[in-house]
Amino acid sequence: MGVDYYKILQVDKTAKDDDLKKSYRKLAMKWHPDKNPNNKKEAEAKFKQISEAYDVLSDPQKRAVYDQYGEEGLKGQVPPPGAGGAGPGASFFSTGDGPTSFRFNPRNADDIFAEFFGFSHPFGGMGGGGGGGVGGMRGARFPGGMFGEDIFKSYGEGGGSMHQGVPRKAAPVENKLRCSLEELYKGASKRMKISREIVDPSGKPEQVEEILTIDIKPGWKKGTKITFPEKGNEMPNVIPADVVFIIDEKPHPIFSRDGNDLILTQKISLAEALTGYTVNLTTLDGRNLAIPINTVIHPNYEEVVPKEGMPIPKDPTKRGNLRIKFSVKFPTRLTAEQKAGIKTLMGP
């Protein structure tokens, strides 16, 4: 029988037209030479085989001839009488021009691809050739792919047909969402009003307002993104943009943030640094803490209070640390008596 078109197209002999189209789409996208630049020769050969198999099996007359006489018969190489391949219908393959003649004229692989996907060379590869094809698109060149995207990725291995004017996705619309450190510590809910254009059933643009609710989770950081898909303006042949809110932290009068840790800088006098100090503070969730420090506080000293920092987003039951830093205020001048007293206390 020669070439097995059913095997090439990965269908059985009872395959219907829809089965043939589905299989062709998948295999043509997989083996298109433009998608296989590192293996182009093999891809070209397979692409042509796939196209020829679809051409034969999708045409009732060609398929009937192929099913009865195989590839040799289809292409006019009918076995001679007595060889077991010819029979009463052998004249069907005469190469003459009589009423019973049949000529196998395979269709161009690019033309078949263009019928399915709107153009034959998504990257302008595999040769040129303007004109011909469906809608005059055969051989059309779209640098970088249609709309600058890789059509193979956009439509997948088994994707549906592509058509001229396929909608593109609008760029996301980004807005900063300023949050207090208390909101990011405890969590909060914010309601944001947006205005956007939609297209009514008659095709006319219409301005509408919508409330979007954002649930801020404990521990979220600056830069966290919250996306509302396709909440942008509606326009013909454009998929609405995603609306994206990006968390931004408001400055806090007492605390600053370093990852999951909270930083507090406490101003103290030199006497307090030398004799001991108790840090009194109110946490972001309203608790009062008293943290005694009985050691000498030097300029680079840092007191770490475990688990009093920000909640960790992946597990809000866990927290970072509170790190207390100190700014020691030194006196600008001392009297002679004060200097003598310090020398006496401090020793040689």
Residue pairs with C-beta under 8 A, 6 or more apart in sequence:
1 70
1 71
1 72
2 70
2 71
2 72
3 49
3 53
3 71
5 52
5 53
5 56
5 57
5 66
5 71
6 12
6 13
6 15
6 53
6 57
8 49
8 50
8 53
9 15
9 20
9 23
9 24
9 27
9 50
9 53
9 54
9 57
10 23
10 27
11 19
11 20
11 23
11 57
13 67
15 23
15 57
17 58
20 54
20 57
20 58
21 58
21 116
22 158
24 50
24 51
24 54
24 112
24 116
25 116
25 158
25 159
25 160
25 161
26 157
26 158
27 46
27 50
28 47
28 50
28 51
28 112
28 113
28 116
29 35
29 152
29 155
29 156
29 157
29 158
29 159
30 157
31 43
31 46
31 47
31 50
32 43
32 47
32 113
32 122
32 152
33 40
33 43
33 44
33 47
33 125
33 126
34 121
34 122
34 123
34 125
34 126
35 43
35 152
36 42
36 43
37 125
44 126
47 109
48 109
50 109
51 107
51 109
51 112
51 113
52 106
52 109
54 112
55 62
55 106
55 107
55 112
56 62
56 63
56 66
56 74
57 63
57 66
61 102
62 74
62 104
65 73
65 74
65 92
65 93
65 102
65 104
66 73
66 74
68 89
69 78
69 85
69 93
72 78
72 79
72 85
73 79
73 85
73 93
74 104
75 104
76 93
76 95
76 102
76 103
76 104
78 85
78 86
78 90
78 93
79 85
79 86
80 86
81 90
91 100
92 100
92 102
93 102
94 100
94 101
94 102
95 101
95 103
108 132
110 120
110 121
110 126
110 129
110 133
110 138
110 139
111 120
111 132
111 133
111 134
111 138
113 120
114 120
114 133
114 134
114 135
114 137
114 138
115 134
116 161
116 162
117 151
117 155
117 161
117 162
118 134
118 135
118 137
118 161
118 162
118 163
118 164
118 166
119 133
119 137
119 138
119 139
119 140
119 142
119 146
120 126
120 133
120 137
120 138
120 139
120 140
121 127
121 139
121 140
121 141
122 142
122 145
122 146
122 150
122 151
122 152
123 141
123 142
123 143
123 144
123 145
124 139
124 140
124 141
124 142
124 143
127 139
128 139
129 138
129 139
130 136
130 138
130 139
130 140
131 138
131 139
132 138
132 139
133 139
135 164
137 164
145 151
145 154
146 154
146 162
146 166
147 166
147 168
151 162
155 162
165 237
166 237
167 237
167 238
167 239
168 237
168 238
168 239
169 238
169 239
169 241
170 232
170 233
170 235
170 238
170 239
170 240
170 241
171 241
172 227
172 232
172 241
172 242
172 243
172 244
173 232
173 241
173 242
173 243
173 244
174 244
174 245
174 246
175 243
175 244
175 245
175 246
176 245
176 246
176 248
177 190
177 192
177 214
177 226
177 245
177 246
177 247
177 248
178 248
178 249
178 250
179 188
179 190
179 216
179 220
179 247
179 248
179 249
179 250
180 250
180 252
181 249
181 250
181 252
181 255
181 257
181 284
182 284
182 285
183 216
184 216
184 218
184 219
184 220
184 221
184 247
184 249
184 310
185 218
185 219
185 284
185 285
185 310
185 311
186 218
186 284
186 285
187 215
187 216
187 217
187 218
188 216
189 213
189 214
189 215
189 216
190 213
190 214
190 216
191 211
191 212
191 213
191 214
192 211
192 212
192 213
192 214
192 245
193 209
193 210
193 211
193 212
194 209
194 210
194 211
194 212
194 231
194 243
195 207
195 208
195 209
195 210
196 207
196 208
196 210
196 231
196 232
196 233
196 234
196 240
197 205
197 206
197 207
197 208
197 233
197 234
197 235
198 205
198 206
198 208
198 233
198 234
199 205
199 206
199 234
199 235
199 236
200 206
205 234
210 231
212 228
212 231
212 243
214 226
214 245
216 247
217 313
217 316
218 310
218 311
218 313
218 316
219 260
219 310
219 311
219 312
219 313
219 316
220 247
220 313
221 247
221 257
221 259
221 313
222 247
222 248
222 249
223 246
223 247
224 246
224 247
225 244
225 245
225 246
225 247
226 244
226 245
226 246
226 247
227 242
227 243
227 244
228 242
228 243
228 244
228 245
229 242
230 239
230 240
230 241
230 242
231 240
231 241
231 242
231 243
232 240
232 241
232 242
232 243
233 240
233 241
234 240
249 257
254 264
254 281
255 262
255 263
255 264
255 284
256 262
256 263
257 263
257 310
258 323
259 310
259 320
260 309
260 310
260 311
260 312
260 319
260 320
260 321
261 309
261 310
261 320
261 321
261 322
261 323
262 284
262 308
262 309
262 310
262 320
262 321
262 322
262 323
263 323
263 325
264 279
264 281
264 322
264 323
264 324
264 325
265 324
265 325
265 326
265 327
266 277
266 279
266 324
266 325
266 326
266 327
267 326
267 327
267 329
268 277
268 297
268 326
268 327
268 328
268 329
269 328
269 329
270 328
270 329
270 330
270 331
272 297
273 296
273 297
273 298
273 326
273 328
274 296
274 297
276 292
276 293
276 294
276 295
277 292
277 293
277 297
278 290
278 291
278 292
278 293
279 289
279 290
279 291
279 292
279 293
279 303
279 324
280 288
280 289
280 290
280 291
281 288
281 289
281 291
282 288
282 289
283 289
283 308
289 305
289 308
291 303
291 305
291 324
293 303
295 301
297 326
297 328
299 326
299 328
301 325
301 326
302 323
302 324
302 325
302 326
303 323
303 324
304 321
304 322
304 323
304 324
305 321
305 322
305 323
305 324
306 321
307 318
307 319
307 320
307 321
308 319
308 321
308 322
309 319
309 320
309 321
309 322
309 323
310 319
310 320
311 317
311 318
311 319
312 318
312 319
312 320
334 342
